[in-house]
Amino acid sequence: MEMETSAADLTDFCLVLTPTLTAAGRASDAIHKRFAFLDEEVRRDLAARVADLVASSVERRAGGPITVVIALDPDLIRGEVSDRGDLFPFELPMARAA
């Protein structure tokens, strides 16, 4: 039996992390693997942005899980990192200027 997927299924991403000292690295690794199809520089910027936000959440000791959500639009990467009521949205261009 074949499963049908939509384009959103191929680009949307949700990761739930335990707020430990390794959370930022785990988030970065997951992004590098999941978004391997992106340009290397864009993927590196995305992973760094998410890792910084996750690390900040761990440092604030908000407690509870940290959630990372990412969606790809044709020209823009939209995402957010959230923890116990705090939400940190971000946007990155899909392509780098030449």
A tleap script that builds the chain and sets N, CA, C and O, in Angstrom:
source leaprc.protein.ff14SB
mol = sequence {
  NMET GLU MET GLU THR SER ALA ALA ASP LEU
  THR ASP PHE CYS LEU VAL LEU THR PRO THR
  LEU THR ALA ALA GLY ARG ALA SER ASP ALA
  ILE HIE LYS ARG PHE ALA PHE LEU ASP GLU
  GLU VAL ARG ARG ASP LEU ALA ALA ARG VAL
  ALA ASP LEU VAL ALA SER SER VAL GLU ARG
  ARG ALA GLY GLY PRO ILE THR VAL VAL ILE
  ALA LEU ASP PRO ASP LEU ILE ARG GLY GLU
  VAL SER ASP ARG GLY ASP LEU PHE PRO PHE
  GLU LEU PRO MET ALA ARG ALA CALA
}
set mol.1.N position { 0.844 -1.186 0.000 }
set mol.1.CA position { 0.000 0.000 0.000 }
set mol.1.C position { 0.883 1.242 0.000 }
set mol.1.O position { 1.782 1.365 0.832 }
set mol.2.N position { 0.632 2.161 -0.927 }
set mol.2.CA position { 1.404 3.385 -1.021 }
set mol.2.C position { 0.764 4.476 -0.175 }
set mol.2.O position { -0.458 4.613 -0.118 }
set mol.3.N position { 1.630 5.251 0.483 }
set mol.3.CA position { 1.141 6.389 1.257 }
set mol.3.C position { 1.247 7.629 0.390 }
set mol.3.O position { 2.249 7.831 -0.296 }
set mol.4.N position { 0.239 8.440 0.419 }
set mol.4.CA position { 0.275 9.701 -0.305 }
set mol.4.C position { 0.769 10.783 0.635 }
set mol.4.O position { 0.405 10.812 1.811 }
set mol.5.N position { 1.608 11.682 0.106 }
set mol.5.CA position { 2.089 12.808 0.887 }
set mol.5.C position { 1.870 14.074 0.098 }
set mol.5.O position { 1.762 14.050 -1.128 }
set mol.6.N position { 1.806 15.171 0.805 }
set mol.6.CA position { 1.697 16.472 0.153 }
set mol.6.C position { 3.048 17.151 0.222 }
set mol.6.O position { 3.947 16.672 0.914 }
set mol.7.N position { 3.205 18.246 -0.475 }
set mol.7.CA position { 4.465 18.991 -0.441 }
set mol.7.C position { 4.777 19.434 0.986 }
set mol.7.O position { 5.939 19.451 1.392 }
set mol.8.N position { 3.742 19.792 1.747 }
set mol.8.CA position { 3.964 20.226 3.123 }
set mol.8.C position { 4.577 19.104 3.954 }
set mol.8.O position { 5.406 19.361 4.827 }
set mol.9.N position { 4.177 17.867 3.689 }
set mol.9.CA position { 4.749 16.746 4.415 }
set mol.9.C position { 6.247 16.620 4.165 }
set mol.9.O position { 6.991 16.130 5.014 }
set mol.10.N position { 6.676 17.065 2.998 }
set mol.10.CA position { 8.077 16.940 2.644 }
set mol.10.C position { 8.928 18.069 3.212 }
set mol.10.O position { 10.149 17.931 3.288 }
set mol.11.N position { 8.325 19.168 3.607 }
set mol.11.CA position { 9.111 20.312 4.052 }
set mol.11.C position { 8.868 20.722 5.497 }
set mol.11.O position { 9.730 21.376 6.084 }
set mol.12.N position { 7.770 20.382 6.078 }
set mol.12.CA position { 7.507 20.785 7.451 }
set mol.12.C position { 8.325 19.922 8.400 }
set mol.12.O position { 8.592 18.754 8.116 }
set mol.13.N position { 8.716 20.497 9.516 }
set mol.13.CA position { 9.621 19.846 10.456 }
set mol.13.C position { 9.196 20.229 11.859 }
set mol.13.O position { 8.928 21.399 12.128 }
set mol.14.N position { 9.132 19.266 12.749 }
set mol.14.CA position { 8.839 19.516 14.157 }
set mol.14.C position { 9.746 18.622 14.989 }
set mol.14.O position { 9.818 17.414 14.764 }
set mol.15.N position { 10.431 19.215 15.942 }
set mol.15.CA position { 11.361 18.499 16.806 }
set mol.15.C position { 11.083 18.923 18.239 }
set mol.15.O position { 10.982 20.115 18.528 }
set mol.16.N position { 10.960 17.965 19.125 }
set mol.16.CA position { 10.757 18.247 20.547 }
set mol.16.C position { 11.997 17.763 21.286 }
set mol.16.O position { 12.410 16.611 21.152 }
set mol.17.N position { 12.578 18.664 22.066 }
set mol.17.CA position { 13.839 18.385 22.756 }
set mol.17.C position { 13.694 18.505 24.263 }
set mol.17.O position { 12.917 19.318 24.763 }
set mol.18.N position { 14.442 17.698 24.970 }
set mol.18.CA position { 14.587 17.854 26.411 }
set mol.18.C position { 15.621 18.959 26.628 }
set mol.18.O position { 16.651 18.958 25.953 }
set mol.19.N position { 15.386 19.897 27.540 }
set mol.19.CA position { 16.294 21.031 27.713 }
set mol.19.C position { 17.580 20.644 28.453 }
set mol.19.O position { 17.743 20.947 29.635 }
set mol.20.N position { 18.484 19.974 27.740 }
set mol.20.CA position { 19.770 19.574 28.307 }
set mol.20.C position { 20.888 20.325 27.594 }
set mol.20.O position { 20.644 21.031 26.615 }
set mol.21.N position { 22.105 20.172 28.083 }
set mol.21.CA position { 23.244 20.850 27.483 }
set mol.21.C position { 23.530 20.377 26.057 }
set mol.21.O position { 24.214 21.076 25.309 }
set mol.22.N position { 23.031 19.226 25.673 }
set mol.22.CA position { 23.254 18.708 24.320 }
set mol.22.C position { 22.110 19.035 23.360 }
set mol.22.O position { 22.167 18.650 22.192 }
set mol.23.N position { 21.091 19.725 23.818 }
set mol.23.CA position { 19.900 19.991 22.997 }
set mol.23.C position { 20.228 20.792 21.741 }
set mol.23.O position { 19.726 20.472 20.664 }
set mol.24.N position { 21.057 21.823 21.858 }
set mol.24.CA position { 21.382 22.649 20.692 }
set mol.24.C position { 22.103 21.826 19.625 }
set mol.24.O position { 21.811 21.966 18.437 }
set mol.25.N position { 23.022 20.986 20.028 }
set mol.25.CA position { 23.733 20.130 19.081 }
set mol.25.C position { 22.824 19.117 18.426 }
set mol.25.O position { 22.950 18.836 17.234 }
set mol.26.N position { 21.901 18.565 19.209 }
set mol.26.CA position { 20.944 17.604 18.642 }
set mol.26.C position { 20.034 18.277 17.628 }
set mol.26.O position { 19.717 17.693 16.592 }
set mol.27.N position { 19.612 19.503 17.920 }
set mol.27.CA position { 18.763 20.250 16.979 }
set mol.27.C position { 19.537 20.531 15.693 }
set mol.27.O position { 19.005 20.343 14.599 }
set mol.28.N position { 20.770 20.974 15.813 }
set mol.28.CA position { 21.593 21.264 14.644 }
set mol.28.C position { 21.796 20.015 13.788 }
set mol.28.O position { 21.659 20.072 12.566 }
set mol.29.N position { 22.119 18.900 14.415 }
set mol.29.CA position { 22.306 17.642 13.679 }
set mol.29.C position { 21.038 17.229 12.940 }
set mol.29.O position { 21.097 16.803 11.787 }
set mol.30.N position { 19.889 17.356 13.606 }
set mol.30.CA position { 18.619 16.965 12.992 }
set mol.30.C position { 18.311 17.835 11.776 }
set mol.30.O position { 17.805 17.338 10.770 }
set mol.31.N position { 18.609 19.112 11.862 }
set mol.31.CA position { 18.362 20.017 10.740 }
set mol.31.C position { 19.290 19.698 9.575 }
set mol.31.O position { 18.857 19.683 8.423 }
set mol.32.N position { 20.556 19.443 9.866 }
set mol.32.CA position { 21.494 19.076 8.795 }
set mol.32.C position { 21.031 17.833 8.057 }
set mol.32.O position { 21.160 17.756 6.835 }
set mol.33.N position { 20.498 16.866 8.773 }
set mol.33.CA position { 20.036 15.631 8.136 }
set mol.33.C position { 18.727 15.837 7.384 }
set mol.33.O position { 18.596 15.401 6.241 }
set mol.34.N position { 17.767 16.490 8.006 }
set mol.34.CA position { 16.438 16.642 7.411 }
set mol.34.C position { 16.435 17.554 6.188 }
set mol.34.O position { 15.691 17.326 5.234 }
set mol.35.N position { 17.265 18.576 6.224 }
set mol.35.CA position { 17.266 19.559 5.144 }
set mol.35.C position { 18.514 19.443 4.265 }
set mol.35.O position { 19.051 20.452 3.808 }
set mol.36.N position { 18.964 18.227 4.036 }
set mol.36.CA position { 20.148 17.974 3.209 }
set mol.36.C position { 19.983 18.502 1.788 }
set mol.36.O position { 20.979 18.756 1.110 }
set mol.37.N position { 18.769 18.668 1.331 }
set mol.37.CA position { 18.501 19.141 -0.028 }
set mol.37.C position { 18.706 20.644 -0.182 }
set mol.37.O position { 18.753 21.141 -1.307 }
set mol.38.N position { 18.828 21.380 0.926 }
set mol.38.CA position { 19.053 22.824 0.860 }
set mol.38.C position { 20.511 23.120 0.524 }
set mol.38.O position { 21.393 22.294 0.759 }
set mol.39.N position { 20.750 24.294 -0.021 }
set mol.39.CA position { 22.098 24.784 -0.242 }
set mol.39.C position { 22.870 24.718 1.082 }
set mol.39.O position { 22.312 25.031 2.134 }
set mol.40.N position { 24.123 24.324 1.042 }
set mol.40.CA position { 24.913 24.128 2.263 }
set mol.40.C position { 24.959 25.380 3.136 }
set mol.40.O position { 24.837 25.280 4.357 }
set mol.41.N position { 25.132 26.542 2.541 }
set mol.41.CA position { 25.201 27.773 3.323 }
set mol.41.C position { 23.861 28.074 4.004 }
set mol.41.O position { 23.838 28.488 5.163 }
set mol.42.N position { 22.773 27.875 3.310 }
set mol.42.CA position { 21.443 28.095 3.886 }
set mol.42.C position { 21.208 27.108 5.025 }
set mol.42.O position { 20.725 27.484 6.093 }
set mol.43.N position { 21.549 25.852 4.791 }
set mol.43.CA position { 21.364 24.824 5.826 }
set mol.43.C position { 22.215 25.133 7.055 }
set mol.43.O position { 21.754 24.973 8.185 }
set mol.44.N position { 23.442 25.570 6.841 }
set mol.44.CA position { 24.323 25.915 7.960 }
set mol.44.C position { 23.755 27.092 8.749 }
set mol.44.O position { 23.774 27.079 9.980 }
set mol.45.N position { 23.244 28.123 8.040 }
set mol.45.CA position { 22.640 29.276 8.716 }
set mol.45.C position { 21.403 28.868 9.506 }
set mol.45.O position { 21.195 29.328 10.629 }
set mol.46.N position { 20.586 28.005 8.916 }
set mol.46.CA position { 19.380 27.526 9.591 }
set mol.46.C position { 19.742 26.754 10.854 }
set mol.46.O position { 19.167 26.987 11.918 }
set mol.47.N position { 20.689 25.841 10.733 }
set mol.47.CA position { 21.106 25.043 11.889 }
set mol.47.C position { 21.695 25.923 12.988 }
set mol.47.O position { 21.441 25.696 14.171 }
set mol.48.N position { 22.476 26.923 12.601 }
set mol.48.CA position { 23.078 27.822 13.589 }
set mol.48.C position { 22.020 28.668 14.290 }
set mol.48.O position { 22.079 28.856 15.505 }
set mol.49.N position { 21.054 29.177 13.528 }
set mol.49.CA position { 19.990 30.001 14.133 }
set mol.49.C position { 19.197 29.185 15.144 }
set mol.49.O position { 18.947 29.638 16.261 }
set mol.50.N position { 18.805 27.977 14.746 }
set mol.50.CA position { 18.025 27.119 15.646 }
set mol.50.C position { 18.866 26.729 16.861 }
set mol.50.O position { 18.366 26.760 17.985 }
set mol.51.N position { 20.116 26.367 16.661 }
set mol.51.CA position { 20.978 25.975 17.782 }
set mol.51.C position { 21.122 27.119 18.783 }
set mol.51.O position { 21.090 26.889 19.991 }
set mol.52.N position { 21.280 28.348 18.292 }
set mol.52.CA position { 21.390 29.508 19.193 }
set mol.52.C position { 20.115 29.696 20.013 }
set mol.52.O position { 20.174 29.935 21.220 }
set mol.53.N position { 18.969 29.587 19.355 }
set mol.53.CA position { 17.699 29.761 20.065 }
set mol.53.C position { 17.461 28.643 21.080 }
set mol.53.O position { 16.961 28.894 22.176 }
set mol.54.N position { 17.814 27.423 20.721 }
set mol.54.CA position { 17.661 26.294 21.652 }
set mol.54.C position { 18.611 26.473 22.833 }
set mol.54.O position { 18.213 26.269 23.980 }
set mol.55.N position { 19.860 26.851 22.569 }
set mol.55.CA position { 20.825 27.067 23.651 }
set mol.55.C position { 20.345 28.165 24.603 }
set mol.55.O position { 20.493 28.044 25.819 }
set mol.56.N position { 19.771 29.230 24.051 }
set mol.56.CA position { 19.232 30.305 24.892 }
set mol.56.C position { 18.106 29.798 25.771 }
set mol.56.O position { 18.005 30.172 26.939 }
set mol.57.N position { 17.270 28.958 25.217 }
set mol.57.CA position { 16.169 28.389 25.986 }
set mol.57.C position { 16.702 27.530 27.131 }
set mol.57.O position { 16.194 27.597 28.251 }
set mol.58.N position { 17.712 26.735 26.854 }
set mol.58.CA position { 18.313 25.895 27.901 }
set mol.58.C position { 18.921 26.778 28.985 }
set mol.58.O position { 18.766 26.494 30.173 }
set mol.59.N position { 19.613 27.847 28.588 }
set mol.59.CA position { 20.240 28.757 29.555 }
set mol.59.C position { 19.221 29.460 30.437 }
set mol.59.O position { 19.487 29.714 31.611 }
set mol.60.N position { 18.043 29.779 29.875 }
set mol.60.CA position { 16.992 30.447 30.657 }
set mol.60.C position { 16.358 29.503 31.665 }
set mol.60.O position { 15.676 29.939 32.592 }
set mol.61.N position { 16.584 28.219 31.483 }
set mol.61.CA position { 16.029 27.185 32.366 }
set mol.61.C position { 14.521 27.312 32.507 }
set mol.61.O position { 13.966 27.283 33.605 }
set mol.62.N position { 13.882 27.454 31.354 }
set mol.62.CA position { 12.429 27.593 31.351 }
set mol.62.C position { 11.746 26.315 31.818 }
set mol.62.O position { 10.608 26.349 32.286 }
set mol.63.N position { 12.433 25.202 31.694 }
set mol.63.CA position { 11.842 23.917 32.088 }
set mol.63.C position { 10.881 23.420 31.030 }
set mol.63.O position { 10.385 24.199 30.216 }
set mol.64.N position { 10.625 22.156 31.040 }
set mol.64.CA position { 9.732 21.577 30.050 }
set mol.64.C position { 10.416 21.431 28.712 }
set mol.64.O position { 11.551 21.874 28.538 }
set mol.65.N position { 9.732 20.812 27.762 }
set mol.65.CA position { 10.331 20.552 26.458 }
set mol.65.C position { 10.517 21.824 25.629 }
set mol.65.O position { 9.840 22.832 25.832 }
set mol.66.N position { 11.450 21.741 24.698 }
set mol.66.CA position { 11.703 22.807 23.731 }
set mol.66.C position { 11.210 22.278 22.386 }
set mol.66.O position { 11.571 21.174 21.978 }
set mol.67.N position { 10.396 23.056 21.708 }
set mol.67.CA position { 9.843 22.635 20.423 }
set mol.67.C position { 10.399 23.511 19.309 }
set mol.67.O position { 10.418 24.737 19.415 }
set mol.68.N position { 10.856 22.857 18.230 }
set mol.68.CA position { 11.355 23.539 17.044 }
set mol.68.C position { 10.421 23.179 15.896 }
set mol.68.O position { 10.189 22.001 15.624 }
set mol.69.N position { 9.887 24.195 15.223 }
set mol.69.CA position { 9.006 23.985 14.075 }
set mol.69.C position { 9.557 24.796 12.912 }
set mol.69.O position { 9.892 25.970 13.066 }
set mol.70.N position { 9.650 24.155 11.734 }
set mol.70.CA position { 10.174 24.825 10.546 }
set mol.70.C position { 9.281 24.495 9.358 }
set mol.70.O position { 8.873 23.348 9.175 }
set mol.71.N position { 8.985 25.503 8.558 }
set mol.71.CA position { 8.227 25.318 7.319 }
set mol.71.C position { 8.949 26.068 6.209 }
set mol.71.O position { 9.460 27.168 6.417 }
set mol.72.N position { 8.986 25.466 5.040 }
set mol.72.CA position { 9.641 26.082 3.895 }
set mol.72.C position { 8.600 26.656 2.946 }
set mol.72.O position { 7.676 25.964 2.521 }
set mol.73.N position { 8.768 27.932 2.622 }
set mol.73.CA position { 8.009 28.575 1.573 }
set mol.73.C position { 8.938 28.623 0.360 }
set mol.73.O position { 10.125 28.324 0.491 }
set mol.74.N position { 8.433 28.989 -0.803 }
set mol.74.CA position { 9.302 29.010 -1.981 }
set mol.74.C position { 10.562 29.876 -1.818 }
set mol.74.O position { 11.628 29.508 -2.311 }
set mol.75.N position { 10.448 31.010 -1.137 }
set mol.75.CA position { 11.581 31.919 -1.004 }
set mol.75.C position { 12.029 32.152 0.434 }
set mol.75.O position { 12.962 32.919 0.672 }
set mol.76.N position { 11.377 31.499 1.396 }
set mol.76.CA position { 11.608 31.837 2.792 }
set mol.76.C position { 11.497 30.605 3.686 }
set mol.76.O position { 10.655 29.734 3.465 }
set mol.77.N position { 12.349 30.551 4.684 }
set mol.77.CA position { 12.251 29.529 5.723 }
set mol.77.C position { 11.661 30.217 6.940 }
set mol.77.O position { 12.207 31.204 7.435 }
set mol.78.N position { 10.544 29.691 7.418 }
set mol.78.CA position { 9.892 30.252 8.605 }
set mol.78.C position { 10.005 29.216 9.712 }
set mol.78.O position { 9.848 28.017 9.483 }
set mol.79.N position { 10.278 29.698 10.911 }
set mol.79.CA position { 10.385 28.759 12.013 }
set mol.79.C position { 10.140 29.420 13.343 }
set mol.79.O position { 9.983 30.636 13.450 }
set mol.80.N position { 10.112 28.576 14.354 }
set mol.80.CA position { 9.979 29.073 15.718 }
set mol.80.C position { 10.543 28.044 16.676 }
set mol.80.O position { 10.479 26.836 16.447 }
set mol.81.N position { 11.093 28.562 17.748 }
set mol.81.CA position { 11.553 27.737 18.858 }
set mol.81.C position { 10.734 28.193 20.054 }
set mol.81.O position { 10.656 29.385 20.350 }
set mol.82.N position { 10.134 27.245 20.728 }
set mol.82.CA position { 9.285 27.621 21.861 }
set mol.82.C position { 9.597 26.744 23.065 }
set mol.82.O position { 10.034 25.599 22.947 }
set mol.83.N position { 9.355 27.333 24.220 }
set mol.83.CA position { 9.477 26.618 25.484 }
set mol.83.C position { 8.496 27.221 26.473 }
set mol.83.O position { 8.298 28.436 26.470 }
set mol.84.N position { 7.925 26.471 27.253 }
set mol.84.CA position { 7.021 26.908 28.332 }
set mol.84.C position { 6.427 28.295 28.166 }
set mol.84.O position { 6.566 29.136 29.054 }
set mol.85.N position { 5.777 28.543 27.059 }
set mol.85.CA position { 5.072 29.802 26.882 }
set mol.85.C position { 5.844 30.872 26.138 }
set mol.85.O position { 5.236 31.826 25.653 }
set mol.86.N position { 7.164 30.755 26.028 }
set mol.86.CA position { 7.940 31.722 25.270 }
set mol.86.C position { 8.090 31.215 23.846 }
set mol.86.O position { 8.386 30.042 23.623 }
set mol.87.N position { 7.884 32.103 22.888 }
set mol.87.CA position { 7.937 31.741 21.471 }
set mol.87.C position { 8.934 32.670 20.780 }
set mol.87.O position { 8.849 33.891 20.908 }
set mol.88.N position { 9.878 32.080 20.048 }
set mol.88.CA position { 10.900 32.847 19.359 }
set mol.88.C position { 10.852 32.529 17.866 }
set mol.88.O position { 11.477 31.567 17.419 }
set mol.89.N position { 10.110 33.335 17.087 }
set mol.89.CA position { 10.002 33.089 15.645 }
set mol.89.C position { 11.242 33.598 14.916 }
set mol.89.O position { 11.955 34.472 15.410 }
set mol.90.N position { 11.485 33.039 13.741 }
set mol.90.CA position { 12.573 33.504 12.901 }
set mol.90.C position { 12.228 33.255 11.439 }
set mol.90.O position { 11.374 32.432 11.110 }
set mol.91.N position { 12.918 33.992 10.571 }
set mol.91.CA position { 12.786 33.813 9.125 }
set mol.91.C position { 14.175 33.918 8.512 }
set mol.91.O position { 15.004 34.721 8.942 }
set mol.92.N position { 14.408 33.100 7.512 }
set mol.92.CA position { 15.655 33.147 6.751 }
set mol.92.C position { 15.315 33.062 5.271 }
set mol.92.O position { 14.390 32.343 4.893 }
set mol.93.N position { 16.051 33.790 4.422 }
set mol.93.CA position { 15.801 33.646 2.980 }
set mol.93.C position { 16.212 32.251 2.518 }
set mol.93.O position { 17.170 31.675 3.034 }
set mol.94.N position { 15.487 31.716 1.550 }
set mol.94.CA position { 15.769 30.385 1.035 }
set mol.94.C position { 17.062 30.366 0.221 }
set mol.94.O position { 17.749 29.346 0.173 }
set mol.95.N position { 17.394 31.484 -0.417 }
set mol.95.CA position { 18.601 31.548 -1.242 }
set mol.95.C position { 19.474 32.693 -0.750 }
set mol.95.O position { 18.980 33.669 -0.187 }
set mol.96.N position { 20.750 32.563 -0.965 }
set mol.96.CA position { 21.711 33.604 -0.601 }
set mol.96.C position { 21.938 34.512 -1.794 }
set mol.96.O position { 21.908 34.075 -2.945 }
set mol.97.N position { 22.166 35.790 -1.500 }
set mol.97.CA position { 22.481 36.762 -2.567 }
set mol.97.C position { 23.873 36.435 -3.125 }
set mol.97.O position { 24.774 36.030 -2.390 }
set mol.98.N position { 24.020 36.616 -4.405 }
set mol.98.CA position { 25.317 36.318 -5.051 }
set mol.98.C position { 26.329 37.403 -4.812 }
set mol.98.O position { 27.461 37.306 -5.284 }
savepdb mol mol.pdb
quit
